[in-house]
Amino acid sequence: MLTELLPIAYPPIVNGLNDPVDDVGAVAASALTPVVETIVKLLGDQVDVTVQRLWDLLLDQDELTAACNSFMGLLAALLSLPQTDHLLRYVLSMNESLS
């Protein structure tokens, strides 16, 4: 059932990350965190855009907000998978360029 519903639900949930209400973004990130392995398997071509979006959102967040915690949790879950190690290098290089 997850393999059928995730491709349909993923785009609106990812769009929820950008909602101006922090709680909506936090719920969107929290909804995706438990299924990151399936996201990478089914929607691997969209993971890099999601990682970029999360990284951009974290740059604008206060680290004490619930949304920030949810964004970091989703980002960590995505980047901890072996299939996404190339994205981790990308994020680290972006961080170095900001310094």
N, CA, C and O atoms as a DFTB+ gen file, in Angstrom:
396 C
 N C O
     1  1       0.814      -1.186       0.000
     2  2       0.000       0.000       0.000
     3  2       0.873       1.271       0.000
     4  3       0.547       2.259      -0.657
     5  1       1.975       1.223       0.742
     6  2       2.885       2.370       0.782
     7  2       3.439       2.678      -0.599
     8  3       3.568       3.842      -0.977
     9  1       3.765       1.638      -1.348
    10  2       4.328       1.856      -2.686
    11  2       3.315       2.486      -3.633
    12  3       3.702       3.120      -4.615
    13  1       2.032       2.322      -3.356
    14  2       1.006       2.938      -4.190
    15  2       0.692       4.368      -3.744
    16  3       0.484       5.251      -4.577
    17  1       0.658       4.590      -2.434
    18  2       0.248       5.893      -1.919
    19  2       1.369       6.923      -1.871
    20  3       1.121       8.112      -2.073
    21  1       2.592       6.489      -1.607
    22  2       3.686       7.446      -1.452
    23  2       3.922       8.310      -2.685
    24  3       4.084       9.521      -2.539
    25  1       3.949       7.743      -3.899
    26  2       4.147       8.615      -5.062
    27  2       3.043       9.660      -5.242
    28  3       3.278      10.720      -5.822
    29  1       1.854       9.364      -4.750
    30  2       0.749      10.316      -4.846
    31  2       0.847      11.369      -3.746
    32  3       0.627      12.555      -3.995
    33  1       1.177      10.939      -2.540
    34  2       1.181      11.838      -1.385
    35  2       2.464      12.658      -1.261
    36  3       2.455      13.727      -0.650
    37  1       3.556      12.175      -1.828
    38  2       4.854      12.821      -1.640
    39  2       4.889      14.283      -2.090
    40  3       5.320      15.135      -1.313
    41  1       4.457      14.609      -3.302
    42  2       4.543      16.021      -3.735
    43  2       3.800      17.001      -2.822
    44  3       4.373      18.031      -2.464
    45  1       2.553      16.727      -2.430
    46  2       1.896      17.687      -1.526
    47  2       2.554      17.762      -0.151
    48  3       2.584      18.828       0.463
    49  1       3.079      16.643       0.334
    50  2       3.743      16.676       1.636
    51  2       5.017      17.504       1.554
    52  3       5.288      18.309       2.445
    53  1       5.794      17.322       0.507
    54  2       7.023      18.108       0.341
    55  2       6.684      19.590       0.182
    56  3       7.409      20.447       0.689
    57  1       5.598      19.898      -0.512
    58  2       5.174      21.300      -0.610
    59  2       4.798      21.858       0.752
    60  3       4.944      23.055       0.998
    61  1       4.313      20.994       1.637
    62  2       3.980      21.415       2.993
    63  2       5.190      21.864       3.786
    64  3       5.052      22.612       4.754
    65  1       6.375      21.418       3.393
    66  2       7.587      21.859       4.078
    67  2       7.758      23.373       3.983
    68  3       8.300      23.997       4.895
    69  1       7.303      23.958       2.890
    70  2       7.470      25.393       2.654
    71  2       6.333      26.240       3.193
    72  3       6.332      27.455       2.997
    73  1       5.385      25.644       3.852
    74  2       4.250      26.401       4.363
    75  2       4.738      27.478       5.327
    76  3       5.646      27.230       6.120
    77  1       4.150      28.659       5.268
    78  2       4.590      29.729       6.171
    79  2       4.308      29.443       7.654
    80  3       4.908      30.059       8.535
    81  1       3.407      28.518       7.914
    82  2       3.132      28.127       9.296
    83  2       4.107      27.010       9.668
    84  3       4.077      25.929       9.081
    85  1       4.963      27.278      10.640
    86  2       6.008      26.322      11.020
    87  2       5.468      24.947      11.376
    88  3       6.093      23.934      11.065
    89  1       4.314      24.904      12.023
    90  2       3.754      23.620      12.438
    91  2       3.400      22.739      11.244
    92  3       3.516      21.516      11.325
    93  1       2.976      23.335      10.153
    94  2       2.647      22.567       8.953
    95  2       3.919      21.940       8.390
    96  3       3.920      20.766       8.020
    97  1       4.991      22.707       8.324
    98  2       6.271      22.172       7.859
    99  2       6.784      21.068       8.762
   100  3       7.326      20.071       8.286
   101  1       6.615      21.243      10.063
   102  2       7.070      20.230      11.021
   103  2       6.311      18.934      10.836
   104  3       6.909      17.859      10.875
   105  1       5.007      19.013      10.637
   106  2       4.198      17.810      10.430
   107  2       4.571      17.146       9.107
   108  3       4.641      15.919       9.033
   109  1       4.808      17.932       8.074
   110  2       5.200      17.364       6.780
   111  2       6.510      16.590       6.904
   112  3       6.626      15.471       6.402
   113  1       7.489      17.182       7.568
   114  2       8.775      16.501       7.748
   115  2       8.613      15.250       8.604
   116  3       9.206      14.211       8.315
   117  1       7.818      15.353       9.647
   118  2       7.601      14.205      10.525
   119  2       6.867      13.078       9.813
   120  3       7.083      11.905      10.121
   121  1       6.008      13.420       8.872
   122  2       5.281      12.395       8.119
   123  2       6.202      11.623       7.179
   124  3       5.975      10.443       6.915
   125  1       7.236      12.285       6.677
   126  2       8.140      11.637       5.718
   127  2       9.264      10.848       6.396
   128  3       9.789       9.900       5.811
   129  1       9.629      11.219       7.591
   130  2      10.785      10.604       8.248
   131  2      10.687       9.085       8.363
   132  3      11.680       8.411       8.085
   133  1       9.559       8.507       8.755
   134  2       9.518       7.047       8.903
   135  2       9.614       6.268       7.587
   136  3       9.865       5.063       7.600
   137  1       9.417       6.941       6.463
   138  2       9.398       6.228       5.183
   139  2      10.548       6.636       4.262
   140  3      10.437       6.508       3.043
   141  1      11.649       7.125       4.833
   142  2      12.750       7.608       3.981
   143  2      13.331       6.507       3.100
   144  3      13.698       6.773       1.956
   145  1      13.422       5.310       3.592
   146  2      13.969       4.232       2.758
   147  2      13.090       3.989       1.538
   148  3      13.596       3.771       0.438
   149  1      11.801       4.025       1.728
   150  2      10.880       3.840       0.610
   151  2      10.934       5.036      -0.331
   152  3      10.833       4.874      -1.547
   153  1      11.089       6.216       0.215
   154  2      11.224       7.415      -0.625
   155  2      12.423       7.261      -1.548
   156  3      12.324       7.517      -2.748
   157  1      13.543       6.848      -1.000
   158  2      14.760       6.705      -1.801
   159  2      14.582       5.619      -2.855
   160  3      15.047       5.770      -3.985
   161  1      13.913       4.529      -2.496
   162  2      13.705       3.434      -3.458
   163  2      12.751       3.824      -4.575
   164  3      13.022       3.560      -5.746
   165  1      11.632       4.453      -4.220
   166  2      10.596       4.751      -5.210
   167  2      10.778       6.091      -5.903
   168  3      10.456       6.238      -7.082
   169  1      11.291       7.060      -5.173
   170  2      11.347       8.433      -5.675
   171  2      12.759       8.991      -5.594
   172  3      12.953      10.172      -5.306
   173  1      13.729       8.150      -5.845
   174  2      15.127       8.541      -5.703
   175  2      15.509       9.775      -6.485
   176  3      16.389      10.529      -6.070
   177  1      14.859       9.988      -7.612
   178  2      15.184      11.153      -8.425
   179  2      14.706      12.458      -7.799
   180  3      15.108      13.533      -8.244
   181  1      13.854      12.388      -6.773
   182  2      13.342      13.580      -6.117
   183  2      14.023      13.865      -4.783
   184  3      13.772      14.896      -4.159
   185  1      14.877      12.957      -4.353
   186  2      15.504      13.100      -3.041
   187  2      16.455      14.292      -3.006
   188  3      16.500      15.012      -2.008
   189  1      17.203      14.509      -4.058
   190  2      18.155      15.622      -4.037
   191  2      17.438      16.965      -3.920
   192  3      17.939      17.873      -3.258
   193  1      16.283      17.102      -4.548
   194  2      15.510      18.343      -4.435
   195  2      14.989      18.508      -3.011
   196  3      14.970      19.615      -2.474
   197  1      14.570      17.410      -2.410
   198  2      14.074      17.456      -1.028
   199  2      15.195      17.825      -0.071
   200  3      14.992      18.625       0.842
   201  1      16.371      17.252      -0.269
   202  2      17.519      17.583       0.586
   203  2      17.866      19.054       0.436
   204  3      18.124      19.732       1.431
   205  1      17.878      19.552      -0.776
   206  2      18.167      20.965      -1.006
   207  2      17.129      21.847      -0.324
   208  3      17.476      22.854       0.293
   209  1      15.867      21.475      -0.431
   210  2      14.801      22.253       0.190
   211  2      14.959      22.267       1.709
   212  3      14.822      23.314       2.341
   213  1      15.246      21.109       2.291
   214  2      15.445      21.039       3.741
   215  2      16.625      21.896       4.173
   216  3      16.551      22.602       5.179
   217  1      17.706      21.834       3.419
   218  2      18.891      22.620       3.748
   219  2      18.565      24.111       3.716
   220  3      18.963      24.861       4.606
   221  1      17.841      24.530       2.687
   222  2      17.450      25.936       2.576
   223  2      16.539      26.348       3.729
   224  3      16.673      27.446       4.268
   225  1      15.619      25.473       4.105
   226  2      14.721      25.772       5.217
   227  2      15.486      25.907       6.528
   228  3      15.167      26.764       7.352
   229  1      16.484      25.069       6.720
   230  2      17.262      25.134       7.957
   231  2      18.054      26.431       8.073
   232  3      18.292      26.917       9.179
   233  1      18.453      26.982       6.961
   234  2      19.192      28.241       6.989
   235  2      18.334      29.391       7.521
   236  3      18.851      30.362       8.074
   237  1      17.027      29.266       7.346
   238  2      16.118      30.346       7.748
   239  2      15.411      30.094       9.073
   240  3      14.618      30.927       9.514
   241  1      15.684      28.960       9.716
   242  2      14.970      28.593      10.932
   243  2      15.747      28.940      12.183
   244  3      16.978      28.928      12.201
   245  1      15.011      29.244      13.212
   246  2      15.577      29.334      14.550
   247  2      15.749      27.899      15.032
   248  3      14.817      27.100      14.938
   249  1      16.906      27.569      15.537
   250  2      17.191      26.175      15.893
   251  2      16.352      25.650      17.047
   252  3      16.416      24.459      17.353
   253  1      15.575      26.494      17.687
   254  2      14.744      26.057      18.806
   255  2      13.303      25.747      18.408
   256  3      12.514      25.315      19.248
   257  1      12.954      25.957      17.160
   258  2      11.580      25.704      16.749
   259  2      11.340      24.220      16.518
   260  3      12.263      23.458      16.233
   261  1      10.078      23.829      16.647
   262  2       9.704      22.438      16.387
   263  2       9.962      22.076      14.928
   264  3      10.376      20.957      14.626
   265  1       9.719      23.016      14.034
   266  2       9.936      22.755      12.616
   267  2      11.398      22.450      12.340
   268  3      11.704      21.545      11.564
   269  1      12.294      23.185      12.958
   270  2      13.724      22.965      12.757
   271  2      14.108      21.557      13.183
   272  3      14.857      20.876      12.482
   273  1      13.609      21.126      14.308
   274  2      13.891      19.781      14.788
   275  2      13.374      18.730      13.803
   276  3      14.056      17.743      13.528
   277  1      12.184      18.943      13.283
   278  2      11.612      17.995      12.311
   279  2      12.385      18.012      11.002
   280  3      12.630      16.961      10.410
   281  1      12.773      19.206      10.545
   282  2      13.553      19.308       9.309
   283  2      14.897      18.594       9.461
   284  3      15.324      17.857       8.571
   285  1      15.554      18.820      10.595
   286  2      16.852      18.176      10.824
   287  2      16.699      16.659      10.923
   288  3      17.552      15.916      10.438
   289  1      15.621      16.203      11.545
   290  2      15.383      14.771      11.659
   291  2      15.192      14.124      10.298
   292  3      15.748      13.059      10.031
   293  1      14.412      14.758       9.438
   294  2      14.201      14.228       8.089
   295  2      15.492      14.283       7.286
   296  3      15.832      13.325       6.592
   297  1      16.205      15.382       7.372
   298  2      17.469      15.502       6.648
   299  2      18.466      14.443       7.104
   300  3      19.132      13.819       6.278
   301  1      18.569      14.240       8.395
   302  2      19.480      13.221       8.928
   303  2      19.062      11.825       8.480
   304  3      19.908      11.005       8.125
   305  1      17.768      11.555       8.496
   306  2      17.290      10.238       8.070
   307  2      17.595      10.000       6.594
   308  3      17.999       8.901       6.210
   309  1      17.405      11.021       5.770
   310  2      17.692      10.871       4.341
   311  2      19.186      10.691       4.082
   312  3      19.588       9.831       3.298
   313  1      19.997      11.503       4.742
   314  2      21.437      11.477       4.467
   315  2      22.160      10.319       5.141
   316  3      23.326      10.063       4.842
   317  1      21.493       9.621       6.037
   318  2      22.135       8.480       6.699
   319  2      22.049       7.201       5.875
   320  3      22.681       6.202       6.217
   321  1      21.287       7.221       4.811
   322  2      21.155       6.037       3.971
   323  2      22.348       5.914       3.029
   324  3      22.838       6.920       2.515
   325  1      22.819       4.691       2.798
   326  2      23.976       4.517       1.902
   327  2      23.720       5.029       0.483
   328  3      24.650       5.471      -0.192
   329  1      22.483       4.975       0.032
   330  2      22.167       5.409      -1.327
   331  2      22.263       6.925      -1.499
   332  3      22.251       7.421      -2.626
   333  1      22.357       7.655      -0.404
   334  2      22.368       9.110      -0.491
   335  2      23.697       9.722      -0.061
   336  3      23.767      10.926       0.186
   337  1      24.740       8.923       0.030
   338  2      26.023       9.461       0.497
   339  2      26.556      10.566      -0.420
   340  3      27.264      11.461       0.042
   341  1      26.228      10.513      -1.703
   342  2      26.665      11.580      -2.612
   343  2      25.995      12.907      -2.256
   344  3      26.585      13.969      -2.455
   345  1      24.779      12.857      -1.737
   346  2      24.094      14.082      -1.327
   347  2      24.712      14.665      -0.069
   348  3      24.731      15.883       0.111
   349  1      25.216      13.803       0.800
   350  2      25.879      14.286       2.013
   351  2      27.121      15.085       1.638
   352  3      27.376      16.142       2.214
   353  1      27.887      14.592       0.687
   354  2      29.055      15.337       0.227
   355  2      28.641      16.690      -0.359
   356  3      29.330      17.691      -0.162
   357  1      27.529      16.718      -1.070
   358  2      27.022      17.958      -1.650
   359  2      26.653      18.953      -0.548
   360  3      27.011      20.129      -0.622
   361  1      25.942      18.481       0.461
   362  2      25.538      19.351       1.565
   363  2      26.772      19.890       2.298
   364  3      26.825      21.067       2.655
   365  1      27.739      19.038       2.514
   366  2      28.958      19.487       3.206
   367  2      29.700      20.528       2.378
   368  3      30.235      21.491       2.928
   369  1      29.737      20.346       1.070
   370  2      30.412      21.336       0.229
   371  2      29.646      22.659       0.231
   372  3      30.260      23.725       0.174
   373  1      28.314      22.605       0.296
   374  2      27.515      23.831       0.382
   375  2      27.813      24.544       1.692
   376  3      27.920      25.770       1.717
   377  1      27.948      23.804       2.766
   378  2      28.225      24.385       4.068
   379  2      29.581      25.084       4.054
   380  3      29.730      26.166       4.621
   381  1      30.559      24.474       3.413
   382  2      31.886      25.079       3.334
   383  2      31.853      26.376       2.534
   384  3      32.561      27.328       2.861
   385  1      31.031      26.415       1.485
   386  2      30.970      27.615       0.662
   387  2      30.285      28.768       1.400
   388  3      30.511      29.932       1.069
   389  1      29.447      28.455       2.400
   390  2      28.801      29.494       3.193
   391  2      29.726      30.080       4.238
   392  3      29.504      31.194       4.712
   393  1      30.763      29.340       4.602
   394  2      31.688      29.799       5.648
   395  2      32.603      30.895       5.179
   396  3      33.433      31.378       5.950
